Structures are given as C-alpha cells and as structure tokens.
C-alpha cells in the first residue's frame, strides 16, 4: 500500500514539475527572443499539459496495457489504480497551470 501512495504522490509532483519547469524555461527563451515571457508561460503550460501527464505516468503504452487488462480481463483493481494515477497526474498538471495563471495576475474564474 505504501508503494501505491508514494506512486500517486510522485505522479502528482512530476506532472506539476513538468508544467512549472517547462513554462519557466519557455519564459526564459521568450525573454531572450524579445517575446512577452508571462504570456509565453501560460501558452507553454497550456500546450504541455497532456505531455506532463504522459511523463508522470512513465509512458503511455504501459498505461494503456494496464487499462486494457482492467477492462477486458476483468482486473478491476488494476483499472482503478491506473485511473487514480491518471487522475492525480492531471491534478498536478492543472495545479501547475493554475499557479502560473495566478502568477500572471489573471483571475481564474
């Protein structure tokens, strides 16, 4: 059980780190090329969300294999586990986006 909880936490923070790190370095590149860094940060964060989730899961093919086993072979426990991994990775990616959105001074709602 400890391994499952630690994997969920890792997935969350890996996705968060991909969004924050990619956006910060994208903003640095934008500043070097004379583009607006804060706008670039938001644009990069929005465009790499799905990649942050894929990175957090450790590659997409193993995730699809587990989902297939859960759906077609009746392994409900592995299906629920994989869905939780995806959910927490999505949460980390979205939190990173929201943090950058707030840094930019925009209202979320």
C-alpha positions as CSV (number, residue, x, y, z in Angstrom):
1,X,0.0,0.0,0.0
2,X,2.9,2.4,0.7
3,X,4.1,1.9,-2.8
4,X,0.7,2.8,-4.3
5,X,0.5,6.0,-2.2
6,X,4.1,7.0,-3.0
7,X,3.4,6.5,-6.7
8,X,0.4,8.7,-6.6
9,X,2.3,11.5,-4.9
10,X,5.2,11.0,-7.4
11,X,2.8,11.3,-10.3
12,X,1.2,14.4,-8.9
13,X,4.5,16.2,-8.4
14,X,6.2,15.0,-11.6
15,X,3.3,16.5,-13.6
16,X,3.5,19.7,-11.5
17,X,7.2,19.9,-12.1
18,X,7.0,19.4,-15.9
19,X,4.4,22.2,-16.2
20,X,6.3,24.6,-13.9
21,X,9.8,23.8,-15.3
22,X,8.8,23.8,-18.9
23,X,7.0,27.1,-18.6
24,X,9.8,28.8,-16.7
25,X,12.3,27.8,-19.3
26,X,9.9,28.7,-22.0
27,X,9.6,32.2,-20.5
28,X,13.4,32.4,-20.3
29,X,13.6,31.6,-24.0
30,X,10.8,34.2,-24.7
31,X,12.7,36.9,-22.8
32,X,15.9,36.1,-24.8
33,X,14.0,36.4,-28.1
34,X,12.1,39.6,-27.2
35,X,8.6,38.0,-26.7
36,X,6.4,38.5,-23.6
37,X,7.5,36.0,-21.0
38,X,4.4,35.8,-18.9
39,X,2.1,35.2,-21.9
40,X,4.5,32.6,-23.2
41,X,4.5,30.9,-19.8
42,X,0.7,30.5,-19.9
43,X,0.8,29.3,-23.6
44,X,3.5,26.7,-22.9
45,X,1.8,25.5,-19.7
46,X,-1.5,25.0,-21.6
47,X,0.2,23.2,-24.5
48,X,2.2,20.8,-22.5
49,X,-0.4,19.6,-20.0
50,X,-1.0,16.3,-21.8
51,X,2.7,15.7,-22.1
52,X,3.1,16.3,-18.4
53,X,0.5,13.6,-17.7
54,X,2.2,11.2,-20.1
55,X,5.6,11.9,-18.4
56,X,4.2,11.4,-14.9
57,X,2.7,8.0,-16.0
58,X,6.1,6.9,-17.3
59,X,5.0,6.4,-20.9
60,X,1.6,5.9,-22.5
61,X,1.9,2.3,-23.7
62,X,2.2,0.7,-20.3
63,X,-0.8,2.7,-19.1
64,X,-2.9,1.5,-22.0
65,X,-1.9,-2.1,-21.3
66,X,-3.0,-1.8,-17.7
67,X,-6.3,-0.2,-18.8
68,X,-6.8,-3.0,-21.3
69,X,-6.3,-5.6,-18.7
70,X,-8.7,-3.9,-16.4
71,X,-11.4,-3.5,-19.0
72,X,-11.1,-6.7,-21.0
73,X,-9.7,-9.2,-18.5
74,X,-11.7,-8.1,-15.5
75,X,-8.8,-6.9,-13.4
76,X,-10.8,-4.1,-11.7
77,X,-8.2,-3.4,-9.0
78,X,-5.5,-2.5,-11.6
79,X,-8.0,-0.5,-13.6
80,X,-9.0,1.6,-10.6
81,X,-5.3,2.0,-9.6
82,X,-4.4,3.2,-13.1
83,X,-7.3,5.6,-13.2
84,X,-6.1,7.1,-9.9
85,X,-2.6,7.5,-11.3
86,X,-4.1,9.4,-14.3
87,X,-6.4,11.5,-12.1
88,X,-3.5,12.6,-9.8
89,X,-1.2,13.3,-12.7
90,X,-4.0,15.5,-14.2
91,X,-4.4,17.3,-10.9
92,X,-0.7,18.0,-10.7
93,X,-0.6,19.4,-14.3
94,X,-3.7,21.5,-13.6
95,X,-2.3,22.9,-10.3
96,X,0.9,23.9,-12.2
97,X,-1.2,25.7,-14.8
98,X,-3.3,27.5,-12.1
99,X,-0.1,28.6,-10.2
100,X,1.3,30.1,-13.4
101,X,-2.1,31.7,-14.2
102,X,-2.1,33.3,-10.7
103,X,1.5,34.5,-11.1
104,X,0.4,36.2,-14.3
105,X,-2.2,38.1,-12.3
106,X,-5.2,36.8,-14.1
107,X,-8.4,35.9,-12.4
108,X,-9.2,32.2,-12.6
109,X,-13.0,32.5,-12.5
